[in-house]
Amino acid sequence: MGRQGLRKPSQTSLVYISQIILALLATVWRFCTTLVIEETESQCPDGSPSAETRNGTLCGLYLPELSQDVFLGVPYAQPPIGDLRLRHPRSFALKYQAYPATAQPASCPGYGGFSTGIGPLSEDCLFVNVARPHRDDEEPNPGLLPVLVWIYGGGYTGGGIADPRYNMSYIVEESAQLGKPIIAVSINYRLAGFGFLAAKEVMADGAANIGLFDQRLALGWIKENIISFGGDPNKITIWGESAGAFSVAYQVMAFDGEHSDLFRAAIMNSGTMLGSKLQDRVTIGSPGGYQEAFNTIVESVGCVGSSDSLDCLRKLPYETLYTAFKPFIFTPVLDGDFLRTMPSESLKQGKYAAVSLLLGANTDEGTATFWGPRGSLHTSEDVASYIATLSDGSFDSNDIDEVLALYPDEPSQGCPFGTGCERFAHHGEMYKRGAAIAGDCFVHAGRRHLAQIASSRMHPTNPAVFSYRFDQPPWNEIQPLIATEAPVYSTHYTELSYIFHNPNPLLTNYIGPSSKHWALSKTMCRMWISFVHDLDPNNHGEIKLPRWPSYGSESFSNIVFRVSDSERRIEIEKDDYRSEQLRWWNRNWSKIRC
């Protein structure tokens, strides 16, 4: 490996450039040829790493600079095209002899910034990427390695495993340097209308929550095949951020908590199963429900007169359907199958998988532009109207008055927190008030509620729970796609670059040139690795750091990550910030329909 201590961009430029060259050459080869599974080569090229899966031999790429083997674009499901469009995924059944897993796959059709600049989009997108430490045949067998599975976010409208911000190789490299090697896998799943179309017709067809079923099938494929890569099928951790964290949470509570031992631990960054409204068979048809969007789509593409509107949509040209889906946002629903009960009720009833958890939130989640408060809140009446939208009309006047009282027109109590009397009034006189409400409702309250319940639940086993708060703004005070205009502060998504530990200075979420930021990144990356490897984030090999206590072992506590003027700062805090405010949300999830 040859690199010790803090990584600086200049030290890894050759690694990054060589990876680009390899990826470009492989991409040209793969996309300029038509792969017929039955006619693949009978064996892998010399020097190519291989893995014997249930479907046959995979041929990967060896990255000598990172001492890693990577397998890119491995199919886990049949291409969801033709009659398989808008249906739950089906297992990949074809056999291959020497499948070239050497190029990034296409990303599933999506929209917005998280589907821009990450390569081609295609309906044929159900693939996984795998990265593992390289091992020569002469080296001692280290045994089966723990596995980390990444599920990207993007609001269920964008994202993909080809996104360089989600390059898992640097986590794998750090795990090897730490002496706790792991294997990393990332999953593509369908998005937007292709993955989460919802309507009474979709429910009747049994085709709701397609994207969640994609994730589930991928987890099953990993469970079945990861041993072929040297991974331990009994030591799988699933990890996601934002919509990816919500997805992880939904996998934890899927089928009333029956997870078939697909994973033993879960990591949720800035999201849980609480905070995001879930429509069901009844509310889908209510004003503003998904049925209205579905009807508009069907009408726009000329499928109104069809006896089977879904069948009509399946037969449309891809470009036509892609355009028709673009104006609408679809997210998971209560389908009575994958998601059977409101998440807050599932938590009360213990209907979720008893697995170890690591979860957390960023201090200033509410400054993310997509939560809604920017530019729209000028008076208390505006704030009241915003609060009402969080429940789709279930809040009565008393509820709204209670929230207004908990979040008064006092900018020193608003988000971004700790910014005194500054109102950032160019976004609205009540901007900070609304941003505090948004961050607490969508992220902070759910994080605390899940941590408290999971750490004290009534299962025979009581797996550990670890909770964090990330309190560090981006080095350049910009978070592209999230918050590009002040105030940004410790906003949504900011922590991810520190965990992925990626040295590429061209990334939009680059950590920055400061050694103290890289020190924090190294520590966080190692803590996440330690949790995956040992179910304990404290075995990170660094000294003079406080021990990260399991939640509720001594008290309800968070570890706090930040950088001071001269160094990283990692501290332990009692988890009691905004106690009355978060308690209010945690008593009223049913009114928010989650």
Phi, psi and omega per residue, in radians:
M1 nan -0.909 2.922
G2 1.429 -0.025 -3.137
R3 -2.075 2.293 -3.136
Q4 -2.171 2.776 3.057
G5 1.218 -2.618 -3.058
L6 -1.299 2.401 3.103
R7 -1.574 2.306 3.038
K8 -2.015 2.670 -3.066
P9 -0.916 -0.689 -3.088
S10 -1.116 -0.471 -3.124
Q11 -1.296 -0.337 -3.028
T12 -2.077 0.137 -3.087
S13 -1.082 -0.687 3.127
L14 -1.145 -0.658 3.085
V15 -1.060 -0.833 -3.089
Y16 -1.114 -0.790 -3.121
I17 -1.118 -0.741 -3.135
S18 -1.132 -0.627 3.096
Q19 -1.132 -0.701 3.119
I20 -1.071 -0.797 -3.116
I21 -1.082 -0.809 3.120
L22 -1.041 -0.790 -3.109
A23 -1.130 -0.722 -3.132
L24 -1.139 -0.800 3.125
L25 -1.069 -0.758 -3.129
A26 -1.174 -0.665 3.141
T27 -1.128 -0.778 3.111
V28 -1.026 -0.793 -3.129
W29 -1.082 -0.785 -3.030
R30 -1.238 -0.744 -3.053
F31 -1.476 -0.181 3.086
C32 -1.712 0.086 3.067
T33 -2.213 2.711 3.092
T34 -1.759 2.016 -3.074
L35 -1.502 2.090 3.024
V36 -1.893 1.999 -2.978
I37 -0.947 -0.759 -3.059
E38 -1.200 -0.244 -3.038
E39 -2.018 0.392 3.075
T40 -1.204 2.844 3.106
E41 -1.040 2.731 -3.064
S42 -1.407 -0.290 3.120
Q43 -2.639 2.799 -3.118
C44 -1.293 2.659 3.072
P45 -1.059 2.718 3.095
D46 -1.009 2.372 3.115
G47 1.473 -0.102 -3.137
S48 -1.480 2.259 3.031
P49 -1.169 2.689 -3.109
S50 -2.400 2.814 3.071
A51 -2.536 2.338 -3.112
E52 -1.691 1.680 3.132
T53 -1.576 3.120 3.124
R54 -1.135 -0.387 -3.130
N55 -1.639 -0.191 -3.141
G56 2.423 -2.829 -3.051
T57 -1.590 2.277 3.018
L58 -1.772 2.397 3.081
C59 -1.932 2.107 -3.073
G60 -1.881 -2.810 3.107
L61 -2.059 2.444 3.021
Y62 -1.722 2.211 3.104
L63 -1.889 1.632 -3.033
P64 -1.110 -0.558 -3.108
E65 -1.136 -0.511 3.124
L66 -1.826 -0.055 -3.054
S67 0.888 0.957 -3.076
Q68 -2.390 2.676 2.930
D69 -1.904 2.320 3.083
V70 -2.179 2.500 3.096
F71 -2.176 1.949 -2.987
L72 -1.919 2.437 3.063
G73 1.171 0.799 3.120
V74 -1.508 2.123 -3.094
P75 -1.286 2.338 3.055
Y76 -2.009 -0.133 -3.123
A77 -2.540 2.810 3.039
Q78 -1.149 2.544 3.105
P79 -0.958 2.191 -3.082
P80 -1.454 1.099 -3.103
I81 -2.131 2.935 -3.119
G82 1.060 -2.269 -3.110
D83 -1.232 -0.242 3.105
L84 -1.525 -0.093 3.043
R85 -1.116 2.499 3.112
L86 0.992 0.639 3.014
R87 -2.300 2.777 3.025
H88 -1.053 2.632 -3.043
P89 -1.209 2.705 3.053
R90 -2.075 2.485 -3.074
S91 -1.002 2.534 3.075
F92 -1.255 2.047 -2.976
A93 -1.873 -0.270 -3.074
L94 -1.230 2.690 3.078
K95 -1.790 2.575 3.067
Y96 -2.389 2.752 -3.104
Q97 -1.732 -0.755 3.140
A98 -2.607 1.341 -3.035
Y99 -1.319 2.205 -3.121
P100 -1.383 1.632 3.117
A101 -1.584 1.178 -2.914
T102 -2.202 0.050 -3.116
A103 -2.439 2.581 3.099
Q104 -1.046 2.392 3.128
P105 -1.364 2.874 2.971
A106 -1.124 2.614 3.062
S107 -1.560 2.677 3.121
C108 -1.163 2.574 -3.119
P109 -0.944 2.225 3.132
G110 -2.612 -3.074 -3.029
Y111 -2.422 2.753 3.058
G112 1.461 -3.011 -2.993
G113 -1.103 -0.552 -3.100
F114 -1.374 -0.062 3.012
S115 -1.987 0.231 -3.136
T116 -1.870 2.355 3.074
G117 1.312 0.359 -3.139
I118 -2.070 0.366 3.119
G119 1.704 -3.014 -3.065
P120 -1.202 2.675 3.014
L121 -1.852 2.477 3.141
S122 -2.763 2.567 3.025
E123 -1.107 -0.517 3.085
D124 -1.413 1.491 -2.931
C125 -2.400 0.087 -3.009
L126 -1.503 1.477 -3.072
F127 -2.331 2.837 2.978
V128 -2.170 2.699 2.941
N129 -1.924 2.520 3.128
V130 -2.278 2.337 3.035
A131 -2.223 2.317 -3.136
R132 -2.409 2.686 3.019
P133 -1.095 2.415 3.107
H134 -1.297 2.483 3.088
R135 -2.388 2.158 3.051
D136 -1.253 2.676 -3.134
D137 -1.060 -0.487 -3.097
E138 -1.362 -0.296 -3.084
E139 -1.316 2.631 3.074
P140 -1.046 2.511 3.106
N141 -1.267 2.073 -3.104
P142 -1.382 -0.016 -3.057
G143 1.504 3.118 -3.114
L144 -1.279 2.443 -3.025
L145 -1.771 2.543 3.009
P146 -1.049 2.759 -2.993
V147 -2.222 2.341 3.053
L148 -1.972 2.183 -3.109
V149 -1.968 2.138 -3.103
W150 -1.706 2.266 3.049
I151 -2.086 1.941 -3.020
Y152 -1.259 2.761 3.011
G153 -1.737 -2.822 -3.083
G154 2.277 0.385 3.072
G155 1.192 0.351 -3.081
Y156 1.083 0.264 3.119
T157 -2.078 -0.253 -3.113
G158 -2.699 2.934 3.110
G159 2.159 2.905 3.118
G160 3.096 2.759 -3.081
I161 -1.346 -0.170 3.054
A162 -1.399 -0.136 3.128
D163 -1.086 2.108 -3.093
P164 -1.115 -0.328 3.082
R165 -1.176 -0.302 -3.121
Y166 -1.908 0.495 3.088
N167 -1.205 2.005 -3.050
M168 -1.451 -0.112 -3.003
S169 -1.097 -0.561 -3.087
Y170 -1.338 -0.462 2.997
I171 -1.202 -0.764 3.117
V172 -1.094 -0.736 3.113
E173 -1.062 -0.794 -3.130
E174 -1.128 -0.603 3.118
S175 -1.117 -0.675 3.113
A176 -1.183 -0.713 3.113
Q177 -1.144 -0.576 3.121
L178 -1.288 -0.316 -3.054
G179 1.463 0.284 3.079
K180 -2.233 1.168 -3.020
P181 -1.117 2.452 3.079
I182 -2.307 2.894 3.009
I183 -1.888 2.436 -3.113
A184 -2.035 2.392 3.130
V185 -2.285 2.452 3.037
S186 -2.203 2.593 -2.941
I187 -2.082 2.264 2.870
N188 -1.505 2.463 3.038
Y189 -2.528 2.719 -3.053
R190 -1.257 2.595 -2.983
L191 -2.198 2.988 3.001
A192 0.887 -2.493 -3.119
G193 -1.118 -0.495 3.125
F194 -1.193 -0.488 -3.070
G195 -1.988 -0.327 -3.042
F196 -2.437 0.447 3.049
L197 -0.958 2.402 -3.087
A198 -2.477 2.367 3.109
A199 -3.072 2.977 3.122
K200 -1.103 -0.571 3.102
E201 -1.162 -0.672 3.121
V202 -1.175 -0.753 3.105
M203 -1.058 -0.799 -3.111
A204 -1.111 -0.542 -3.134
D205 -1.437 -0.117 -3.103
G206 1.201 0.607 -3.037
A207 -2.097 0.443 3.114
A208 -1.422 2.779 3.051
N209 0.952 0.711 -3.111
I210 -0.956 -0.787 -3.098
G211 -1.073 -0.643 3.093
L212 -1.185 -0.650 3.078
F213 -1.192 -0.587 3.023
D214 -1.015 -0.860 3.136
Q215 -1.011 -0.741 -3.094
R216 -1.133 -0.744 3.120
L217 -1.128 -0.690 3.097
A218 -1.082 -0.719 3.101
L219 -1.100 -0.641 3.068
G220 -1.141 -0.715 3.097
W221 -1.085 -0.759 3.131
I222 -1.088 -0.814 3.129
K223 -0.980 -0.692 -3.063
E224 -1.393 -0.550 -2.948
N225 -2.003 -0.202 -2.995
I226 -1.135 -0.434 3.106
I227 -1.082 -0.466 3.107
S228 -1.163 -0.391 3.115
F229 -1.701 -0.018 -3.085
G230 1.670 0.224 -3.135
G231 -1.649 2.697 -3.136
D232 -1.623 1.979 -3.113
P233 -1.165 -0.197 3.120
N234 -1.739 0.078 -3.130
K235 -2.290 1.012 -3.119
I236 -1.826 2.288 3.046
T237 -2.026 2.299 3.073
I238 -1.779 2.505 -2.988
W239 -2.486 2.364 3.071
G240 -2.664 2.850 3.105
E241 -2.244 2.472 3.130
S242 1.009 -2.149 3.107
A243 -1.042 -0.493 3.029
G244 -1.164 -0.625 3.077
A245 -1.218 -0.717 3.040
F246 -1.037 -0.708 3.114
S247 -1.074 -0.787 3.091
V248 -1.017 -0.771 3.132
A249 -1.095 -0.702 3.117
Y250 -1.174 -0.581 3.047
Q251 -1.149 -0.614 3.119
V252 -1.152 -0.632 -3.103
M253 -1.776 0.079 -3.117
A254 -1.045 2.513 3.089
F255 0.894 0.719 3.137
D256 1.049 0.553 3.051
G257 1.643 0.055 3.114
E258 -1.433 1.776 -3.045
H259 -1.873 0.099 3.019
S260 0.910 0.563 3.130
D261 0.964 0.545 3.111
L262 -1.238 -0.398 3.132
F263 -2.707 2.710 -3.140
R264 -1.925 -0.154 -3.115
A265 -2.702 2.805 -3.115
A266 -2.489 2.454 3.099
I267 -2.106 2.237 -3.119
M268 -2.197 1.899 3.061
N269 -1.672 2.061 3.030
S270 0.989 0.917 3.060
G271 2.898 2.574 3.021
T272 -2.435 -2.722 3.048
M273 -1.546 0.069 -3.090
L274 -2.007 2.492 3.095
G275 1.975 -0.469 -3.138
S276 -1.815 2.166 -3.099
K277 -1.124 2.445 3.108
L278 -2.043 2.091 3.030
Q279 -1.423 2.720 3.107
D280 -2.260 -2.953 -3.061
R281 -1.043 -0.484 -3.123
V282 -1.516 -0.913 -3.032
T283 -1.240 -0.322 3.056
I284 -0.999 -0.623 -3.117
G285 -1.550 -0.003 3.138
S286 -1.344 2.856 3.076
P287 -0.959 2.251 -3.086
G288 1.481 -0.034 3.123
G289 -1.336 2.989 -3.073
Y290 -1.128 -0.371 -3.135
Q291 -1.048 -0.653 3.129
E292 -1.069 -0.777 3.124
A293 -1.117 -0.756 -3.140
F294 -1.053 -0.802 -3.132
N295 -1.070 -0.699 3.116
T296 -1.117 -0.725 3.111
I297 -1.089 -0.844 -3.117
V298 -1.038 -0.713 3.135
E299 -1.200 -0.695 -3.055
S300 -1.170 -0.440 -3.103
V301 -1.826 0.095 3.064
G302 1.404 0.482 -3.125
C303 -1.794 0.176 -3.070
V304 -1.079 -0.705 -3.077
G305 -1.435 -0.001 -3.101
S306 -1.299 2.492 3.080
S307 -1.229 -0.365 3.120
D308 -2.394 1.676 -3.048
S309 -1.115 -0.625 3.119
L310 -1.149 -0.716 3.098
D311 -1.087 -0.648 3.097
C312 -1.117 -0.751 3.117
L313 -1.120 -0.596 -3.132
R314 -1.172 -0.426 -3.076
K315 -1.636 -0.074 -3.101
L316 -1.276 2.677 2.959
P317 -1.040 2.530 -3.111
Y318 -0.947 -0.810 -3.076
E319 -1.068 -0.633 3.133
T320 -1.141 -0.797 -3.119
L321 -1.222 -0.676 3.126
Y322 -1.029 -0.754 3.128
T323 -1.174 -0.686 -3.115
A324 -1.181 -0.606 -3.137
F325 -1.319 -0.408 -2.918
K326 -0.967 -0.717 -3.076
P327 -1.273 -0.124 -2.934
F328 -2.047 2.546 3.072
I329 -1.914 2.189 3.059
F330 -2.092 2.465 3.120
T331 -2.350 3.025 -3.119
P332 -0.979 2.687 -3.129
V333 -2.288 2.847 2.980
L334 -1.364 1.816 -3.053
D335 -1.731 -0.080 -3.100
G336 1.381 0.034 -3.115
D337 -2.171 -1.429 3.099
F338 -1.097 -0.902 3.074
L339 -1.940 1.912 -2.953
R340 -1.788 -0.448 -3.033
T341 -2.408 2.624 3.032
M342 -0.890 2.338 -3.094
P343 -0.929 -0.715 -3.134
S344 -1.083 -0.621 3.098
E345 -1.268 -0.683 3.100
S346 -1.036 -0.698 3.115
L347 -1.144 -0.742 3.117
K348 -1.060 -0.672 -3.052
Q349 -1.566 -0.001 -3.128
G350 1.231 0.404 -3.116
K351 -1.598 1.155 3.051
Y352 -2.713 2.791 -3.031
A353 -1.192 2.343 3.121
A354 -1.472 1.496 -3.135
V355 -2.225 2.797 3.079
S356 -1.170 2.531 -3.069
L357 -2.243 2.477 2.893
L358 -2.230 2.139 -3.058
L359 -2.581 2.747 -3.126
G360 -3.012 -3.080 -3.077
A361 -2.589 2.775 3.055
N362 -1.646 2.509 -3.017
T363 -0.900 -0.830 -3.008
D364 -1.914 0.867 3.132
E365 -0.915 -0.627 -3.003
G366 -1.217 -0.174 3.118
T367 -1.390 -0.152 3.067
A368 -1.043 2.339 -2.994
T369 -1.154 -0.504 -3.015
F370 -1.355 -0.169 3.100
W371 -1.202 -0.435 3.009
G372 2.107 -0.515 -2.980
P373 -1.242 -0.333 -3.025
R374 -1.138 2.176 3.017
G375 1.356 0.047 -3.020
S376 -2.106 -0.169 -3.035
L377 -1.992 1.852 -3.098
H378 -2.019 -0.417 -3.105
T379 -2.340 2.959 3.071
S380 -1.103 -0.550 3.099
E381 -1.134 -0.672 3.079
D382 -1.098 -0.732 3.130
V383 -1.116 -0.722 3.112
A384 -1.058 -0.744 3.118
S385 -1.120 -0.684 3.106
Y386 -1.113 -0.770 3.113
I387 -1.017 -0.721 -3.133
A388 -1.059 -0.606 -3.127
T389 -1.180 -0.376 -3.104
L390 -1.239 -0.256 -3.082
S391 -2.116 0.087 -3.068
D392 0.945 0.663 3.057
G393 1.587 0.004 -3.120
S394 -1.365 -0.360 3.092
F395 -1.316 2.305 3.012
D396 -1.606 -3.118 -3.069
S397 -1.089 -0.599 3.115
N398 -1.135 -0.719 3.108
D399 -1.051 -0.818 -3.107
I400 -1.126 -0.695 3.107
D401 -1.118 -0.652 3.125
E402 -1.127 -0.745 3.128
V403 -1.150 -0.735 3.098
L404 -1.033 -0.658 3.132
A405 -1.232 -0.611 3.135
L406 -1.277 -0.463 3.127
Y407 -2.129 1.335 -3.032
P408 -1.260 2.917 3.078
D409 -1.339 1.223 -3.140
E410 -2.360 1.708 -2.998
P411 -1.010 -0.456 3.130
S412 -1.149 -0.290 3.109
Q413 -1.754 0.052 -3.045
G414 -1.625 3.092 -3.123
C415 -1.840 2.297 0.139
P416 -1.214 2.407 -3.029
F417 -1.339 2.632 3.123
G418 1.334 0.344 -3.123
T419 -1.896 0.299 2.992
G420 1.104 -2.452 -3.024
C421 -1.523 -0.012 3.079
E422 -1.064 2.226 -3.105
R423 -1.678 -0.295 -2.967
F424 0.887 0.871 -2.942
A425 -1.161 -0.266 3.074
H426 -1.132 -0.278 3.029
H427 -1.704 0.045 -3.092
G428 2.110 2.444 -3.114
E429 -1.027 -0.504 -3.097
M430 -1.842 0.347 -3.074
Y431 -0.989 -0.887 -3.065
K432 -1.116 -0.566 3.103
R433 -1.120 -0.845 3.139
G434 -1.168 -0.650 3.133
A435 -1.139 -0.631 3.081
A436 -1.133 -0.758 3.118
I437 -1.077 -0.808 -3.091
A438 -1.086 -0.873 -3.115
G439 -1.060 -0.688 3.140
D440 -1.214 -0.767 -3.105
C441 -1.158 -0.812 -3.010
F442 -1.421 -0.478 -3.010
V443 -2.315 -1.027 -2.921
H444 -1.114 -0.788 -3.089
A445 -1.123 -0.758 3.132
G446 -1.117 -0.674 3.092
R447 -1.033 -0.832 -3.127
R448 -1.159 -0.750 -3.077
H449 -1.097 -0.816 3.138
L450 -1.130 -0.729 3.132
A451 -1.065 -0.743 -3.120
Q452 -1.190 -0.769 -3.111
I453 -1.217 -0.810 -3.075
A454 -1.149 -0.559 -3.116
S455 -1.356 -0.216 -3.105
S456 -2.252 0.334 -3.039
R457 -1.253 2.940 -2.962
M458 -1.703 0.396 3.088
H459 -1.216 2.688 3.064
P460 -1.000 -0.676 3.026
T461 -1.789 2.658 -3.089
N462 -2.301 1.384 -3.086
P463 -1.032 2.685 -3.080
A464 -1.236 2.623 3.067
V465 -2.176 2.354 3.105
F466 -2.192 2.341 -3.051
S467 -2.188 2.492 -3.132
Y468 -2.340 2.836 2.916
R469 -2.273 2.186 3.138
F470 -1.689 2.177 -2.947
D471 -2.233 0.675 -3.083
Q472 -2.184 2.102 3.052
P473 -1.208 2.804 3.013
P474 -1.037 2.624 -3.055
W475 -1.057 -0.551 -3.110
N476 -1.852 0.190 3.091
E477 1.047 0.533 3.051
I478 -2.376 2.388 3.024
Q479 -2.214 1.603 -3.084
P480 -0.930 2.464 -3.134
L481 1.322 -0.222 -3.085
I482 -1.994 -1.005 -3.140
A483 -2.657 1.712 -3.056
T484 -1.697 -0.077 -3.133
E485 -2.291 2.429 -3.131
A486 -0.987 2.493 0.119
P487 -1.565 2.478 3.104
V488 -1.928 -1.121 3.136
Y489 0.945 -2.570 -3.053
S490 -1.479 1.224 -3.000
T491 -1.454 3.082 3.072
H492 -0.911 2.458 2.990
Y493 1.437 -0.259 -2.993
T494 -1.124 -0.593 -3.064
E495 -1.206 -0.386 -2.976
L496 -1.077 -0.750 -3.101
S497 -1.071 -0.538 3.126
Y498 -1.203 -0.581 -3.120
I499 -1.423 -0.711 3.129
F500 -1.222 -0.399 2.975
H501 1.005 0.687 -3.041
N502 -1.577 2.162 -3.059
P503 -1.470 0.030 -3.070
N504 -1.167 1.959 -3.107
P505 -1.269 -0.142 3.138
L506 -1.518 -0.131 3.138
L507 -1.161 2.506 3.116
T508 -1.175 -0.409 3.103
N509 -1.965 0.630 3.111
Y510 -0.927 2.416 -3.107
I511 -1.096 -0.633 -3.128
G512 2.018 3.016 -3.035
P513 -1.505 -0.141 -3.007
S514 -1.348 2.333 -3.141
S515 -1.122 -0.561 -3.122
K516 -1.198 -0.569 3.059
H517 -1.204 -0.666 3.111
W518 -1.199 -0.559 3.067
A519 -1.115 -0.757 3.096
L520 -1.121 -0.716 3.132
S521 -1.061 -0.800 -3.128
K522 -1.042 -0.760 -3.129
T523 -1.119 -0.832 -3.118
M524 -1.111 -0.772 3.115
C525 -0.996 -0.776 -3.129
R526 -1.189 -0.602 3.103
M527 -1.155 -0.719 3.100
W528 -1.133 -0.717 3.101
I529 -1.070 -0.803 -3.129
S530 -1.042 -0.683 3.104
F531 -1.129 -0.756 3.123
V532 -1.093 -0.734 -3.044
H533 -1.335 -0.745 -2.965
D534 -2.111 -0.026 -2.996
L535 1.067 0.454 3.140
D536 -2.591 2.067 -3.083
P537 -1.360 0.040 -3.029
N538 -1.541 -0.130 -3.086
N539 -1.632 1.002 -3.021
H540 -1.714 -0.068 3.051
G541 1.338 0.176 3.134
E542 -1.907 2.573 -3.081
I543 -1.787 2.925 3.069
K544 1.057 0.565 3.045
L545 -2.024 2.512 3.083
P546 -1.155 2.608 3.097
R547 -1.311 2.313 3.104
W548 -1.352 1.868 -3.068
P549 -1.334 2.508 2.999
S550 -1.153 2.514 -3.020
Y551 -1.144 2.154 3.122
G552 1.513 -0.089 3.138
S553 -1.159 -0.707 3.057
E554 -2.056 -0.773 3.057
S555 -2.784 3.058 3.054
F556 -1.386 1.855 -3.019
S557 -2.330 2.643 3.018
N558 -2.010 2.657 2.843
I559 -1.582 2.509 -3.086
V560 -2.080 2.231 3.141
F561 -1.881 2.231 3.055
R562 -2.797 3.011 3.061
V563 -2.089 2.332 3.071
S564 -1.664 -2.953 -3.118
D565 -1.096 -0.489 -3.020
S566 -2.129 -0.270 -3.035
E567 -2.848 2.999 3.001
R568 -1.171 2.633 3.077
R569 -2.300 2.126 3.127
I570 -2.204 2.127 -3.021
E571 -2.359 2.891 3.046
I572 -1.916 2.337 3.117
E573 -2.219 2.650 2.972
K574 -1.249 2.334 -3.064
D575 -1.483 1.299 -3.125
D576 -2.333 0.241 3.123
Y577 -1.142 2.487 -3.129
R578 0.768 0.888 -3.020
S579 -1.070 -0.785 -3.127
E580 -1.177 -0.686 -3.126
Q581 -1.129 -0.858 -3.121
L582 -1.182 -0.592 3.100
R583 -1.087 -0.648 -3.138
W584 -1.073 -0.846 3.134
W585 -1.080 -0.718 -3.078
N586 -1.240 -0.238 3.015
R587 -1.586 -0.186 -2.958
N588 -2.204 0.420 -3.125
W589 -1.070 -0.595 -3.102
S590 -1.084 -0.542 3.120
K591 -1.286 -0.372 3.101
I592 -1.593 -0.117 -3.136
R593 1.172 0.909 3.014
C594 -2.660 nan nan
